[in-house]
Amino acid sequence: MKKLFGLLFLALIAQFTVQSQTTKIFTPTATNSLRAPAYPLITMDPYICTWSFTDNLYDDVPKHWTKAKRSLTGAIRVDGVTYRFMGMEEIPTLPVVYTGDIENWNTRFTEEQPAEGWDKPSFNDTQWKEGKGPFASRMMPPGTRWRSKDIWIRREFTIAEDLLASDLLLKYSYDDFAEISINGIPVVKTENLGKVNQFIPLTDEVKKSMKSGKNILTAHAHNDAGPGIMDFGIVKKSGAKINFEQTAVQKSVEVLPTQTWYNFDCGPVNLDVIFTSPFLTDNLYVLSRPVNYISWQAKSTDSKSHSVQVYIEATPDWAVNTISQSIKSERFSENGMTFLKTGTVDQPVLGKKGDDLRIDWGYLYLASKESKATTMSVGEPAALKAEFMSKGTLSNSFDNTLPEKMYLKMTALSFVNDLGKVAGKKVGGYVMLGYDDISSIQYFGENLLAYWRKGGTVDIKQAFSMAANEYVSIMDKCAAFNKEMMADAVKAGGKKYAELCALAYRQSIAAHKLVITKDGVLLFLSKENTSNGCINTVDVTYPSAPLYLIYNLDMMKGMLNGIFYFSESGKWTKPFAAHDIGTYPLANGQVYGEGMPVEESGNMLILATAISMMEGNAKYAEKHWEVLSTWANYLLENGLDPANQLCTDDFAGHLAHNANLSVKAILGIAGYGKMAEILGKKDIAANYTEKAKAMAIEWMKMGKEGDHYKLAFDQAGTWSQKYNLVWNKILKLNIFPQEVADTEINYYLTKQNAYGLPLDSRKTYTKNDWILWTATLANDATKFNQIVDPVWKFANETQSRVPLFDWHETPDGKLVGFIARSVVGGYFMKMLEQKINTSVLKK
């Protein structure tokens, strides 16, 4: 009997080992040598986007594009020794002097250089302004908007005497530069970079200066350009930080279109870690499903067998706007799946709009198929880490004693995969991370579900179950897409061009939300990240368009449908296209103010033309012909020599007689003529095409200045990128002669700086999405690469370590603004040209 039991036991062990080692092993199907400004990890939509801002995955906590932390920790246990490969162990703290992520604080401030001694407790600041912290260049109230280059802040606080013996730390966030003192004693002087939620211990000298009565915290902050922030307070350590024994050694990282691949040495074991966002444009259900995969593959490097377990941990900061919010968590199993779930108590669904915000409704999930090889717990992070380190497993439990307030004590959602004995062959596993936002978008008063919900017939648990069942096939499809897209991009523009496109792909898609109206109209709505938070901004759609014109025209139409509805419903009555339809996620009407009449009308006409060209018919344009006709006539009257108005480069200010904007108007009119031709409206086609050609001749006369064309018709000695001219080539409109593009390209090559071609003669900054359009004007590969290569160099070398930004300085490659926006879909313009040349024109 004992012998039989022993045999059964060995059989079970063998079965367990096989179960833990049957996951298919994957290999990267392309390469990318680009050192990214930041590496995409989890990408779903504007709220659920997380990057590693550092070269090594373990050098910092992963973050949302707003720089708010999105804790994600990974470790591997090899023969009882743990190696951290992702995230950082955080110091448990409690607030003493609150920072703005808990509550706003009262202060006095000035934006003029103060007198000497301003940072001392005795200084008289009664003439300074009163306000509330934190201070930021882009912020929802009740913080204080900071627009100047410099600001000086004095903040009084009191502290209980018994706290002075505690381990106290200054907690601060800044961008770009800060000097902070306590009672006149310097505590920190930062580098000119910008970071969020930094900690520095208070010295004995500083603590001795502090008393139970009045104390003063002071800060001087400087903002060079782009977003600015200043927030500071004091915290105390509230427990021991649990450190994994060792840190893995990162060997490589590569960004591919749908995946980011990391490789690590972890003692005697080599580890792949793969982040997969299944943005497969031929399957909108999978693309919109809010589930990403975190996969791992381990193998021995010393010809020996090793016991290996993998630990993944997320925290509720994914599901809150600020850490002052109350959260609730749970663990449950259903239909062969185990779920860890967390979210806010209040659940203010679609309760906020704006830019520098995080989602605080819906729920974060970690999910996995039930297996003897996996354990999952919700509890206190230090306890779960300690359990993993000592046992290599978790207790499959939920800690009911966890506090609701995040800043009082952090909660961890933790997952362990026991890979069993790992030898020379790779052994793999995965966990799914997802987010259920309940309702995604409010569209003219109607709350819309995400596309993946199929009208409410699919819930998040079913979505996870399907994602688990489809894991291998989706990973294979992502690999195939990566290979195909990279090969196409290399063929179109070379290896460096392809590497830029790989970095842009997920970012662009994830800056949108895919929803469907009750009438079945698809909407693919952008969020204007780090700009003003608008939803469905036309001049954000316009630069993004090449990616979607290549890969899915329904998505492209989904970017235009809301704007067409806004006019056709009578909600927008002006004779030009709207700028936007609201502030994300509330799409209830334009919020931009004056708008951009020529800009947006030209954008809509050109993109409708591009859709018609790609489809080989103008059925979509015909559906919207009345409003397209209104916009075309507006451009006829106002487009050749635009008045003093904004264009998409609104950060540069108003500009009258804008030559590049005039090009857009002319090509918009030509596009209208092209669509009329496809529809068989011969008289209309001839009329508008001839008018566009006549306008182009006049444009050349007004704009020519020696060896180039001017920025504005009335400004001698100026120049600008005529990136709008690219549609003359892409859509085969033949309105401008080729000599115009050739003249401009040759001139641009004399104006480049180390990190790219400036936008125009006014400043040294640029928009790198426009550079990729401008480069596509070149008719030979050498000139194309001469213009594109500095953009690759910018992305590879910039000191501004944030998700890919489209507005940068060309002398030094530093951030000016616009982080994580969809407009980098414009990088695909050269690939769009290739697709049109190789497929569309053969129809």
Buried (B, 14 or more C-beta within 10 A) or exposed (E): EEEEEEEEEEEEEEEBBEEBBEBEEBEBBBBBEBEBBBBBBBBBBBBBBBBBBBBBBBBBBBBBBBBBBBBBBBBBBBEEBBBBBBBBBBBBBBBBBBBBBBEBBEBBBBBEEBEEEBBBBEBEBEEBEEBBBBBBBBBBEEBBEBEBEBBBBBBBBEBEEEBBEBEBBBBBBBBBBBBBBBBBBEBBEBEEBBBBBBBEBBBEEBBEBBEEEEBBBBBBBBBBBBBBBBBBBBBBBBBEBBEBEBBBBBEEBBBBBBBBBBBBBBBBBBBBBBBBBBBBBEBBBBBBBBBBBBBBBBBBBEEEBBBBBBBBBBBBBBBBBBBBBBBBBBBEEEEEBBBBBBBBEEBEBBEBBBBBBBBBBBBBBBBBBBBEBBBBBBBBBBBBBEBBBEBBBBBBBBBEEBEBEBBEBBBBBBBBBBBBBBBEEBBBBBBBBBBBBBBBBBBBEEBBBBBBBEEEEBEBBBBBBBBBEBBEEBBEBBBEBBBEBBEBBBBBBBBBBBBBBBBBBBBBBBBBBBBBBEEEBBBBBBBBBBBBBBBBBBBBBBBBBBBBBBBBBEBBBBBBBBBBBBBEEEBBEEBBBBBBBBBBBBBBBBBBEEBBBBBBBBBBBBBBBBBBBBBEBBEBBBBBBEBBBBBBBBBBEBBBBBEEBBBBBBBBEEBBBBBBBBBBBBBBBBBBBBBBBBBEBEEBBEBBBEBBBEBBEBBBEBBBBEEBBBBBBEBEEBBBBBBBBBBBBBBEBBBBEEEBBBBBBEBBEEBBBEBBBBBBBBEBBBBBBBBBBBBBBBEEEEBBBBBBBBBBBBBBEBEBBBBBBBBBBBEBBBBBBBBBBBBBBBBBBBBBBBBBEEEBEEE
